[in-house]
Amino acid sequence: MEFERVAPVIPVLDLDAALDRYRRLGFTAYAYEGQARYGFADRGGVALHLTEWPDHDPKRTASAVYLYVSDADALYAEWLGADLPGRLVPPVDTEYGLREFAYVDPDGTLHRVGSSLPI
């Protein structure tokens, strides 16, 4: 038996706004077709699940995801050009060998993004 993949479930206040935001981040984002206010955001091998939670408080119930990418600088430039709401923190080289940047969205989700530095 092997684990096949992981899909973090991210709380959001407004599913429609979150789906739009993930589309602007370059994800294929769509709502679950049932009654639940639930959605999906996919890009490459990454799958994120979004759940609308009326009691979500970004200061108390925020979440975080770490996304490994092939080129953090290129993705940072792409996301910077998307003029997104929230806070985008520029890339830095880390002591643990990654080039990283961060994006905190209006729902309080921290998206840390990194790619390996050349050895």
DSSP file (Angstrom, degrees, kcal/mol; ACC not computed):
  #  RESIDUE AA STRUCTURE BP1 BP2  ACC     N-H-->O    O-->H-N    N-H-->O    O-->H-N    TCO  KAPPA ALPHA  PHI   PSI    X-CA   Y-CA   Z-CA
    1    1 A M              0   0    0      0, 0.0     2,-0.3     0, 0.0     0, 0.0   0.000 360.0 360.0 360.0 133.5    0.0    0.0    0.0
    2    2 A E        -     0   0    0      0, 0.0     2,-0.2     0, 0.0     0, 0.0  -0.970 360.0-111.8-131.1 147.5    1.3    3.4   -1.0
    3    3 A F        -     0   0    0     -2,-0.3     3,-0.1     1,-0.1     0, 0.0  -0.582  28.3-167.3 -70.0 141.5    0.0    6.9   -0.5
    4    4 A E        -     0   0    0      1,-0.4     2,-0.3    -2,-0.2    -1,-0.1   0.807  54.5 -31.5-103.4 -37.8   -1.0    8.3   -3.9
    5    5 A R        -     0   0    0      2,-0.0    -1,-0.4    41,-0.0     2,-0.4  -0.974  49.8-126.4-169.3 171.7   -1.5   12.1   -3.3
    6    6 A V        -     0   0    0     -2,-0.3    41,-0.5    -3,-0.1    -3,-0.0  -0.982  12.0-171.1-132.3 145.7   -2.6   14.7   -0.8
    7    7 A A        -     0   0    0     -2,-0.4    41,-0.2    39,-0.1    39,-0.0  -0.833  17.9-146.4-137.5  98.0   -5.2   17.4   -1.2
    8    8 A P        -     0   0    0      0, 0.0    41,-2.9     0, 0.0     2,-0.6  -0.338  13.6-132.1 -62.7 145.2   -5.3   20.0    1.7
    9    9 A V  E     -a   49   0A   0     39,-0.2    41,-0.2    41,-0.1    39,-0.0  -0.903  23.0-162.2-102.3 119.0   -8.8   21.3    2.5
   10   10 A I  E     -a   50   0A   0     39,-3.3    41,-2.5    -2,-0.6     2,-0.2  -0.882  13.1-132.2-108.3 124.2   -8.6   25.1    2.8
   11   11 A P  E     +a   51   0A   0      0, 0.0     2,-0.3     0, 0.0    41,-0.2  -0.548  28.9 179.6 -75.6 138.9  -11.4   27.1    4.6
   12   12 A V  E     -a   52   0A   0     39,-2.5    41,-2.8    -2,-0.2     3,-0.2  -0.963  31.3-143.1-135.5 153.1  -12.8   30.1    2.7
   13   13 A L  S    S+     0   0    0     -2,-0.3     2,-0.4     1,-0.3    -1,-0.1   0.837  96.4  26.4 -81.9 -35.4  -15.5   32.7    3.5
   14   14 A D     >  -     0   0    0      1,-0.1     4,-2.3    38,-0.1    -1,-0.3  -0.922  65.5-165.2-134.8 104.8  -16.8   33.0   -0.1
   15   15 A L  H  > S+     0   0    0     -2,-0.4     4,-2.9     1,-0.2     5,-0.2   0.893  89.8  52.8 -59.9 -42.9  -16.3   30.0   -2.4
   16   16 A D  H  > S+     0   0    0      1,-0.2     4,-2.1     2,-0.2    -1,-0.2   0.916 111.3  46.3 -61.8 -42.9  -17.1   32.0   -5.6
   17   17 A A  H  > S+     0   0    0      2,-0.2     4,-2.3     1,-0.2    -1,-0.2   0.899 113.3  50.0 -64.7 -40.2  -14.5   34.6   -4.7
   18   18 A A  H  X S+     0   0    0     -4,-2.3     4,-2.6     2,-0.2     5,-0.2   0.912 109.1  50.7 -66.0 -42.3  -11.9   32.0   -3.8
   19   19 A L  H  X S+     0   0    0     -4,-2.9     4,-2.0     1,-0.2    -1,-0.2   0.919 111.4  48.8 -61.2 -42.7  -12.5   30.1   -7.1
   20   20 A D  H  X S+     0   0    0     -4,-2.1     4,-2.1    -5,-0.2    -1,-0.2   0.920 110.9  50.7 -61.4 -43.5  -12.0   33.3   -9.0
   21   21 A R  H  X S+     0   0    0     -4,-2.3     4,-1.2     1,-0.2    -2,-0.2   0.913 109.7  49.3 -62.9 -43.1   -8.8   34.0   -7.1
   22   22 A Y  H  <>S+     0   0    0     -4,-2.6     5,-2.6     1,-0.2    -1,-0.2   0.852 108.1  54.4 -67.1 -33.0   -7.4   30.6   -7.7
   23   23 A R  H ><5S+     0   0    0     -4,-2.0     3,-1.8     1,-0.2    -1,-0.2   0.919 106.8  51.2 -62.4 -41.7   -8.2   31.0  -11.4
   24   24 A R  H 3<5S+     0   0    0     -4,-2.1    -1,-0.2     1,-0.3    -2,-0.2   0.766 104.2  58.6 -66.2 -24.2   -6.2   34.2  -11.4
   25   25 A L  T 3<5S-     0   0    0     -4,-1.2    -1,-0.3    -5,-0.2    -2,-0.2   0.416 127.8-101.4 -82.0   1.1   -3.4   32.2   -9.8
   26   26 A G  T < 5S+     0   0    0     -3,-1.8    -3,-0.2     1,-0.3     2,-0.2   0.550  79.5 132.8  92.7   8.5   -3.4   30.0  -12.8
   27   27 A F      < -     0   0    0     -5,-2.6     2,-0.8    -6,-0.1    -1,-0.3  -0.563  63.8-119.3 -87.1 154.4   -5.3   27.0  -11.3
   28   28 A T  E     -B   42   0A   0     14,-3.2    14,-2.6    -2,-0.2     2,-0.4  -0.882  45.8-175.7 -85.1 114.2   -8.2   25.2  -13.0
   29   29 A A  E     +B   41   0A   0     -2,-0.8     2,-0.3    12,-0.2    12,-0.2  -0.948  12.3 157.6-124.8 135.5  -10.8   26.0  -10.3
   30   30 A Y  E     -B   40   0A   0     10,-2.2    10,-2.8    -2,-0.4     2,-0.2  -0.991  35.2-109.4-154.4 155.2  -14.4   24.7  -10.2
   31   31 A A  E     -B   39   0A   0     -2,-0.3     8,-0.3     8,-0.2     2,-0.1  -0.552  37.8-101.9 -86.9 150.4  -17.2   24.1   -7.7
   32   32 A Y        -     0   0    0      6,-3.6     6,-0.2    -2,-0.2    -1,-0.1  -0.451  30.4-131.8 -62.1 141.9  -18.5   20.8   -6.5
   33   33 A E  S    S+     0   0    0     -2,-0.1    -1,-0.1     4,-0.1     4,-0.1   0.470  79.5  78.6 -85.3   0.0  -21.7   20.0   -8.4
   34   34 A G  S    S-     0   0    0      2,-0.1     4,-0.1     4,-0.1    -2,-0.0  -0.101 101.6 -84.9 -90.8-165.0  -23.7   19.0   -5.3
   35   35 A Q  S    S+     0   0    0      2,-0.1    -1,-0.0    -2,-0.0    -3,-0.0   0.776  95.9  99.4 -75.6 -26.7  -25.3   21.2   -2.6
   36   36 A A  S    S-     0   0    0      1,-0.1     2,-1.6    15,-0.0    -4,-0.1  -0.298  80.6-123.5 -63.3 143.5  -22.2   21.5   -0.5
   37   37 A R        +     0   0    0     15,-0.2    15,-2.8    -6,-0.1     2,-0.3  -0.670  66.5 131.9 -87.1  83.1  -20.2   24.8   -0.9
   38   38 A Y  E     + C   0  51A   0     -2,-1.6    -6,-3.6    13,-0.2     2,-0.3  -0.968  30.7 179.4-138.7 145.6  -17.0   23.0   -1.9
   39   39 A G  E     -BC  31  50A   0     11,-2.9    11,-2.6    -2,-0.3     2,-0.3  -0.891  18.2-133.1-145.9 175.9  -14.6   23.5   -4.7
   40   40 A F  E     -BC  30  49A   0    -10,-2.8   -10,-2.2    -2,-0.3     2,-0.4  -0.975   7.3-167.9-134.7 143.5  -11.3   22.3   -6.3
   41   41 A A  E     -BC  29  48A   0      7,-2.7     7,-2.8    -2,-0.3     2,-0.4  -0.966  16.0-179.9-134.2 117.6   -8.3   24.1   -7.6
   42   42 A D  E     +BC  28  47A   0    -14,-2.6   -14,-3.2    -2,-0.4     2,-0.3  -0.932  12.4 163.8-122.4 139.8   -5.8   22.1   -9.7
   43   43 A R  E >   - C   0  46A   0      3,-2.2     3,-2.5    -2,-0.4   -16,-0.1  -0.872  67.3 -42.7-154.1 121.5   -2.5   23.1  -11.3
   44   44 A G  T 3  S-     0   0    0     -2,-0.3    -1,-0.1     1,-0.3     0, 0.0  -0.393 126.2 -20.1  57.3-131.2    0.0   20.6  -12.5
   45   45 A G  T 3  S+     0   0    0     -3,-0.1     2,-0.4    -2,-0.1    -1,-0.3   0.305 116.7 103.5 -89.0   9.4    0.3   17.8   -9.9
   46   46 A V  E <   - C   0  43A   0     -3,-2.5    -3,-2.2   -41,-0.1     2,-0.4  -0.789  45.8-176.9 -99.2 132.8   -1.2   20.1   -7.2
   47   47 A A  E     - C   0  42A   0    -41,-0.5     2,-0.4    -2,-0.4    -5,-0.2  -0.991   0.9-177.0-128.5 124.2   -4.8   19.7   -6.0
   48   48 A L  E     - C   0  41A   0     -7,-2.8    -7,-2.7    -2,-0.4     2,-0.4  -0.952  13.2-149.5-117.3 139.6   -6.3   22.0   -3.4
   49   49 A H  E     -aC   9  40A   0    -41,-2.9   -39,-3.3    -2,-0.4     2,-0.4  -0.882   9.6-156.3-107.2 143.0   -9.8   21.6   -2.0
   50   50 A L  E     -aC  10  39A   0    -11,-2.6   -11,-2.9    -2,-0.4     2,-0.5  -0.966   6.8-170.1-121.6 131.0  -11.8   24.6   -0.8
   51   51 A T  E     -aC  11  38A   0    -41,-2.5   -39,-2.5    -2,-0.4     2,-0.5  -0.980  21.5-132.3-125.1 125.6  -14.6   24.6    1.7
   52   52 A E  E     +a   12   0A   0    -15,-2.8   -39,-0.2    -2,-0.5   -15,-0.2  -0.617  29.0 179.3 -75.5 124.8  -16.9   27.5    2.3
   53   53 A W    >   -     0   0    0    -41,-2.8     3,-2.2    -2,-0.5    -2,-0.0  -0.924  20.5-161.2-132.5 104.5  -17.1   27.9    6.1
   54   54 A P  T 3  S+     0   0    0      0, 0.0    -1,-0.1     0, 0.0   -41,-0.1   0.778  93.9  52.1 -59.0 -28.0  -19.3   30.8    7.3
   55   55 A D  T 3  S+     0   0    0      2,-0.1     2,-0.1     0, 0.0   -42,-0.1   0.382  79.4 130.1 -89.3   4.2  -17.6   30.7   10.8
   56   56 A H    <   -     0   0    0     -3,-2.2     3,-0.1   -44,-0.2     6,-0.0  -0.392  37.5-170.4 -62.3 129.7  -14.1   30.9    9.3
   57   57 A D    >>  -     0   0    0     -2,-0.1     4,-3.4     1,-0.1     3,-2.4  -0.953  16.7-149.9-122.3 108.0  -12.0   33.6   10.9
   58   58 A P  T 34 S+     0   0    0      0, 0.0     4,-0.4     0, 0.0    -1,-0.1   0.739  97.9  54.1 -52.3 -24.1   -8.8   34.3    9.1
   59   59 A K  T 34 S+     0   0    0      2,-0.1    49,-0.0     1,-0.1    -3,-0.0   0.707 123.8  23.3 -82.7 -19.1   -7.1   35.3   12.4
   60   60 A R  T <4 S+     0   0    0     -3,-2.4    -1,-0.1     1,-0.0    -4,-0.1   0.713 131.8  31.3-114.5 -31.1   -8.1   32.0   14.1
   61   61 A T  S  < S+     0   0    0     -4,-3.4    -2,-0.1     2,-0.0    -5,-0.0   0.044  78.6 138.3-124.4  26.3   -8.7   29.3   11.5
   62   62 A A        -     0   0    0     -4,-0.4     2,-0.2    -5,-0.3    47,-0.2  -0.226  36.0-150.3 -67.9 162.9   -6.3   30.2    8.7
   63   63 A S        -     0   0    0    -52,-0.2    47,-2.5    44,-0.1     2,-0.3  -0.760   2.8-144.7-127.7 174.9   -4.4   27.4    6.9
   64   64 A A  E     -d  110   0B   0     -2,-0.2     2,-0.3    45,-0.2    47,-0.2  -0.998   9.6-173.2-143.6 145.1   -1.1   27.1    5.2
   65   65 A V  E     -d  111   0B   0     45,-2.7    47,-2.7    -2,-0.3     2,-0.5  -0.982  15.3-144.9-133.8 148.6    0.2   25.1    2.2
   66   66 A Y  E     -d  112   0B   0     -2,-0.3     2,-0.6    45,-0.2    47,-0.2  -0.972  15.6-163.8-114.0 125.5    3.7   24.7    0.8
   67   67 A L  E     -d  113   0B   0     45,-3.2    47,-2.3    -2,-0.5     2,-0.5  -0.937   6.6-153.3-113.4 117.6    4.0   24.4   -3.0
   68   68 A Y  E     +d  114   0B   0     -2,-0.6     2,-0.3    45,-0.2    47,-0.2  -0.785  25.0 173.4 -87.3 127.6    7.2   23.1   -4.6
   69   69 A V        -     0   0    0     45,-2.7    47,-0.3    -2,-0.5     3,-0.3  -0.833  42.6-118.3-130.5 167.5    7.6   24.5   -8.1
   70   70 A S  S    S+     0   0    0     -2,-0.3     2,-0.3     1,-0.3    45,-0.1   0.771 105.1  19.8 -78.4 -25.9   10.3   24.4  -10.7
   71   71 A D     >  -     0   0    0      1,-0.1     4,-2.0    43,-0.1    -1,-0.3  -0.749  58.5-177.8-149.9  95.1   10.9   28.2  -10.8
   72   72 A A  H  > S+     0   0    0     -3,-0.3     4,-2.6    -2,-0.3     5,-0.2   0.866  86.9  55.1 -62.6 -37.5    9.8   30.3   -7.8
   73   73 A D  H  > S+     0   0    0      2,-0.2     4,-2.3     1,-0.2    -1,-0.2   0.913 108.2  48.1 -63.7 -42.0   10.9   33.5   -9.5
   74   74 A A  H  > S+     0   0    0      2,-0.2     4,-2.1     1,-0.2    -1,-0.2   0.911 113.8  46.4 -65.2 -41.9    8.8   32.9  -12.6
   75   75 A L  H  X S+     0   0    0     -4,-2.0     4,-2.9     2,-0.2     5,-0.2   0.896 110.1  53.7 -69.0 -38.1    5.7   32.0  -10.6
   76   76 A Y  H  X S+     0   0    0     -4,-2.6     4,-2.9     1,-0.2    -2,-0.2   0.941 109.4  48.6 -58.3 -46.7    6.2   35.1   -8.3
   77   77 A A  H  X S+     0   0    0     -4,-2.3     4,-1.9     2,-0.2    -1,-0.2   0.900 112.0  49.9 -60.6 -41.0    6.3   37.3  -11.5
   78   78 A E  H  X S+     0   0    0     -4,-2.1     4,-0.6     2,-0.2    -2,-0.2   0.943 114.2  43.3 -62.2 -48.4    3.2   35.6  -12.8
   79   79 A W  H ><>S+     0   0    0     -4,-2.9     3,-0.7     1,-0.2     5,-0.6   0.858 110.4  56.0 -69.1 -34.7    1.3   36.1   -9.5
   80   80 A L  H ><5S+     0   0    0     -4,-2.9     3,-1.2    -5,-0.2    -1,-0.2   0.901 106.6  51.4 -61.3 -40.6    2.6   39.7   -9.1
   81   81 A G  H 3<5S+     0   0    0     -4,-1.9    -1,-0.2     1,-0.2    -2,-0.2   0.634  95.7  70.8 -70.9 -14.9    1.1   40.5  -12.6
   82   82 A A  T <<5S-     0   0    0     -3,-0.7    -1,-0.2    -4,-0.6    -2,-0.2   0.553  95.2-138.7 -80.6  -7.2   -2.3   39.0  -11.5
   83   83 A D  T < 5 -     0   0    0     -3,-1.2    -3,-0.1    -4,-0.3    -2,-0.1   0.936  34.5-172.9  49.5  57.4   -2.9   42.0   -9.2
   84   84 A L      < -     0   0    0     -5,-0.6     2,-0.2     1,-0.1    -1,-0.1  -0.464  26.2-113.0 -84.0 149.2   -4.3   39.8   -6.5
   85   85 A P  S    S+     0   0    0      0, 0.0     2,-0.3     0, 0.0    -1,-0.1  -0.508  83.4  43.1 -72.0 153.0   -5.9   40.9   -3.2
   86   86 A G  S    S-     0   0    0     19,-0.2     2,-0.5    -2,-0.2    19,-0.2  -0.768 100.5 -49.1 110.2-158.3   -3.9   39.9   -0.2
   87   87 A R  E     -E  104   0B   0     17,-2.6    17,-2.9    -2,-0.3     2,-0.5  -0.978  39.7-165.9-127.4 125.7   -0.2   40.1    0.5
   88   88 A L  E     -E  103   0B   0     -2,-0.5    15,-0.2    15,-0.2    -2,-0.0  -0.949   9.4-157.7-111.3 123.7    2.6   38.9   -1.8
   89   89 A V  E     -E  102   0B   0     13,-3.4    13,-1.6    -2,-0.5    -2,-0.0  -0.893  24.4-114.0-105.9 126.5    6.1   38.6   -0.2
   90   90 A P  E     -     0   0B   0      0, 0.0    10,-0.1     0, 0.0    -1,-0.1  -0.076  38.9 -88.5 -60.5 156.9    9.1   38.7   -2.7
   91   91 A P  E     -     0   0B   0      0, 0.0     2,-0.3     0, 0.0    10,-0.3  -0.294  44.7-178.8 -66.2 147.7   11.4   35.7   -3.2
   92   92 A V  E     -E  100   0B   0      8,-2.4     8,-2.9     6,-0.0     2,-0.4  -0.970  31.0-112.3-139.7 154.9   14.4   35.2   -1.0
   93   93 A D  E     -E   99   0B   0     -2,-0.3     6,-0.2     6,-0.2     2,-0.2  -0.763  37.1-148.3 -85.0 133.5   17.2   32.5   -0.9
   94   94 A T    >   -     0   0    0      4,-2.8     3,-1.3    -2,-0.4    23,-0.1  -0.632  21.9-120.7-102.2 161.4   16.9   30.4    2.3
   95   95 A E  T 3  S+     0   0    0      1,-0.3    -1,-0.1    -2,-0.2    -2,-0.0   0.627 110.7  64.3 -72.4 -12.8   19.7   28.7    4.3
   96   96 A Y  T 3  S-     0   0    0      2,-0.2    -1,-0.3     0, 0.0    -3,-0.0   0.162 123.2 -97.0 -99.9  18.5   18.0   25.4    3.6
   97   97 A G  S <  S+     0   0    0     -3,-1.3    20,-2.6     1,-0.2     2,-0.4   0.665  83.8 114.7  86.9  18.8   18.5   25.5   -0.1
   98   98 A L  E     - F   0 116B   0     18,-0.2    -4,-2.8    16,-0.0     2,-0.6  -0.922  58.8-138.0-122.3 149.0   15.3   26.9   -1.5
   99   99 A R  E     -EF  93 115B   0     16,-3.2    16,-1.9    -2,-0.4     2,-0.3  -0.934  42.6-177.6 -96.9 120.1   14.3   30.1   -3.3
  100  100 A E  E     +EF  92 114B   0     -8,-2.9    -8,-2.4    -2,-0.6     2,-0.3  -0.895  24.6 173.2-129.3 150.2   11.0   31.0   -1.6
  101  101 A F  E     - F   0 113B   0     12,-2.1    12,-2.8    -2,-0.3     2,-0.3  -0.911  19.4-140.7-138.8 172.8    8.2   33.6   -1.7
  102  102 A A  E     -EF  89 112B   0    -13,-1.6   -13,-3.4    -2,-0.3     2,-0.4  -0.974  10.1-167.4-137.7 150.0    4.8   33.8    0.1
  103  103 A Y  E     -EF  88 111B   0      8,-1.9     8,-3.1    -2,-0.3     2,-0.6  -0.985   5.1-165.6-134.7 124.8    1.3   34.8   -0.7
  104  104 A V  E     -EF  87 110B   0    -17,-2.9   -17,-2.6    -2,-0.4     6,-0.2  -0.955  17.7-152.4-109.4 118.3   -1.3   35.4    2.0
  105  105 A D    >   -     0   0    0      4,-2.0     3,-2.4    -2,-0.6   -19,-0.2  -0.297  32.8 -94.9 -86.9 173.2   -4.8   35.5    0.5
  106  106 A P  T 3  S+     0   0    0      0, 0.0   -20,-0.1     0, 0.0    -1,-0.1   0.714 124.5  59.8 -61.8 -20.3   -7.8   37.4    2.0
  107  107 A D  T 3  S-     0   0    0      2,-0.1   -44,-0.1   -50,-0.1   -50,-0.0   0.419 120.3-109.2 -85.4   1.8   -9.0   34.2    3.7
  108  108 A G    <   +     0   0    0     -3,-2.4     2,-0.4     1,-0.3   -46,-0.1   0.480  66.9 150.3  86.7   2.8   -5.7   34.1    5.6
  109  109 A T        -     0   0    0    -47,-0.2    -4,-2.0   -98,-0.1     2,-0.6  -0.563  38.7-143.9 -74.0 126.4   -4.2   31.1    3.8
  110  110 A L  E     -dF  64 104B   0    -47,-2.5   -45,-2.7    -2,-0.4     2,-0.7  -0.817  12.5-167.2 -89.7 119.8   -0.5   31.2    3.6
  111  111 A H  E     -dF  65 103B   0     -8,-3.1    -8,-1.9    -2,-0.6     2,-0.5  -0.920   4.7-169.8-106.1 104.7    0.9   29.9    0.3
  112  112 A R  E     -dF  66 102B   0    -47,-2.7   -45,-3.2    -2,-0.7     2,-0.4  -0.843   6.9-167.6 -95.4 134.1    4.6   29.4    0.7
  113  113 A V  E     +dF  67 101B   0    -12,-2.8   -12,-2.1    -2,-0.5     2,-0.3  -0.974  10.4 169.8-127.7 131.4    6.2   28.6   -2.7
  114  114 A G  E     -dF  68 100B   0    -47,-2.3   -45,-2.7    -2,-0.4     2,-0.3  -0.989  18.7-170.1-145.3 153.5    9.7   27.3   -3.2
  115  115 A S  E     - F   0  99B   0    -16,-1.9   -16,-3.2    -2,-0.3   -45,-0.1  -0.967  41.0 -92.4-134.7 153.6   12.1   25.9   -5.8
  116  116 A S  E     - F   0  98B   0    -47,-0.3   -18,-0.2    -2,-0.3   -44,-0.1  -0.356  35.7-128.6 -66.5 139.8   15.5   24.3   -5.3
  117  117 A L        -     0   0    0    -20,-2.6    -1,-0.1     1,-0.1   -24,-0.0  -0.584  38.4 -90.5 -80.0 150.8   18.6   26.6   -5.5
  118  118 A P              0   0    0      0, 0.0    -1,-0.1     0, 0.0   -21,-0.0  -0.340 360.0 360.0 -59.6 143.4   21.4   25.4   -7.8
  119  119 A I              0   0    0     -3,-0.1    -2,-0.0     0, 0.0   -22,-0.0   0.455 360.0 360.0 -84.3 360.0   23.9   23.3   -6.0
